[in-house]
Amino acid sequence: MIDLAQLLRARAGEQYALYERYVNPQMARVLRTIGFDRPYARAEGCLLFDQEGRDYLDMLSGWGVFNIGRNHPAAIKMITDLLASQSPNLVQMDAPLLAGLLAEALVRHAPAGLEAVHFTNSGTETTEAALKFARYATKRTRLLACRNGYHGLTYGSLSMMGSDFFREGFGPFLPGCHTVPFNDLGALERELAPGNVAAFITEPIQGNGVIIPDRNYLSEAKRLCERHGTLLIVDEIQTGLGRTGTLFACDRRCSRRSITRWTGA
Ligand SMILES: Cc1ncc(COP(=O)(O)O)c(C=O)c1O
């Protein structure tokens, strides 16, 4: 069996050469050019450490995925406890206890009306699933997103992409996908009015530029969607859990009742 710790020690410092040879030569060159080619050896909380023990404050935080910091002791304990428990993982066909427990906890904290959970492996896969649910449930095909929005890089998500930068060279995309300006309820209503839009997808705060809409944008968009039979998909992948001051970002603008649920006030 491979001794992982020994392997990592023996090959320490080779990461950029290996990445350049086997993964993405251009990325390795870019990192070298901008001076980001540090051979990080360890990470803790918001800090990265190189082989000499110098620390670096990681302001990118994995584009926001390290919400609780890297290698948080509670997360390590949870994962090692699970592995030690020899859980019967990925039994086909089965209804896993852990999935049920996590779904139960999420539903308990989710905004009212969200009563079931569909698990996915990534943000873009979540978008894909939401678009499929929407088309299937409404029997409509048109899909609406916001300009400057970002929902992932697989084909469905890319079809809903609000900027051309990521799309160049990858077309054609899914038919029936359109964009409206972010934070523009008039434009949204005009698109919804024909009654043929399956779903409108938006971020509560646009990650690209950190653009915060008017206070009532999300609640009014919800009202318009309900009036025209369109499903509202709130993409909270970048805003994450608790990053905007409430557990779910869509609750930021909601009633005091739902806000007090998180704070216990
Ligand atoms: C708002 C939003 N939606 C979707 C995604 C896609 O997530 P992933 O990179 O996990 O596919 C991202 C990624 O940054 C995002 O910011």
The ligand as an SDF file (V2000), in Angstrom:
LIG
                    3D

 16 16  0  0  0  0  0  0  0  0999 V2000
  -23.0540   31.7510   -8.2490 C   0  0  0  0  0  0  0  0  0  0  0  0
  -22.3430   30.5160   -8.7160 C   0  0  0  0  0  0  0  0  0  0  0  0
  -23.0690   29.5160   -9.2640 N   0  0  0  0  0  0  0  0  0  0  0  0
  -22.4740   28.3950   -9.7070 C   0  0  0  0  0  0  0  0  0  0  0  0
  -21.1150   28.2120   -9.6180 C   0  0  0  0  0  0  0  0  0  0  0  0
  -20.4810   26.9530  -10.1380 C   0  0  0  0  0  0  0  0  0  0  0  0
  -19.9450   26.1900   -9.1150 O   0  0  0  0  0  0  0  0  0  0  0  0
  -18.8850   25.0420   -9.4090 P   0  0  0  0  0  0  0  0  0  0  0  0
  -17.5940   25.7250   -9.7470 O   0  0  0  0  0  0  0  0  0  0  0  0
  -18.8140   24.2540   -8.1380 O   0  0  0  0  0  0  0  0  0  0  0  0
  -19.4130   24.2350  -10.5460 O   0  0  0  0  0  0  0  0  0  0  0  0
  -20.3200   29.2170   -9.0480 C   0  0  0  0  0  0  0  0  0  0  0  0
  -18.8780   29.0540   -8.9370 C   0  0  0  0  0  0  0  0  0  0  0  0
  -18.1440   29.9420   -8.5660 O   0  0  0  0  0  0  0  0  0  0  0  0
  -20.9470   30.4050   -8.5910 C   0  0  0  0  0  0  0  0  0  0  0  0
  -20.2400   31.4130   -8.0520 O   0  0  0  0  0  0  0  0  0  0  0  0
  1  2  1  0
  2  3  1  0
  2 15  2  0
  3  4  2  0
  4  5  1  0
  5  6  1  0
  5 12  2  0
  6  7  1  0
  7  8  1  0
  8  9  2  0
  8 10  1  0
  8 11  1  0
 12 13  1  0
 12 15  1  0
 13 14  2  0
 15 16  1  0
M  END
$$$$
